[in-house]
Amino acid sequence: LKAAGVGPAESRRPLPYPEVRYWTAEALKAMGAGAAPAVEPLVSALSDPEPSVARAVAAALGAIGLEAPAQVVPALEGALSSDQGGVRVLAAVALKGVGPPAAPAVPALARALGDPDPHV
């Protein structure tokens, strides 16, 4: 997640603290469909190195999913192969929440059934 700013250089600066990135994702999740304009930075933040942030981002994308399925579904589908088990779990749950527009992710979800992490 990136800081908002007045100019292009400012808007590209990452939020420096994991706690800030986490709570930003949580706030966007709480906004649900109203957070649809934040899909692009959320998609980028799915690869955050901090596991709690990446999990919160996956959940936020799930809350927004029906508003922007063309962007959200492929991102969550990709997150099904994350190195972080918690991200894989939340990506699967988020895709379930998106419902029928997540149909293109069904093959990836089927592969996730064989995940070595029993929580996935």
Number of C-alpha atoms within 10 A of each C-alpha: 26 17 12 14 11 7 8 9 9 12 14 14 13 13 15 11 9 17 13 13 24 20 15 20 26 17 14 24 22 15 14 17 18 13 19 21 13 15 22 14 13 26 22 14 22 25 19 18 11 16 18 17 25 30 27 26 34 31 27 30 38 27 24 26 27 21 19 16 21 12 14 28 24 15 21 31 22 15 25 25 16 17 11 18 20 20 27 27 22 24 32 25 16 24 30 18 18 22 12 13 17 22 13 12 20 15 10 16 21 10 11 17 12 10 16 9 13 9 10 19
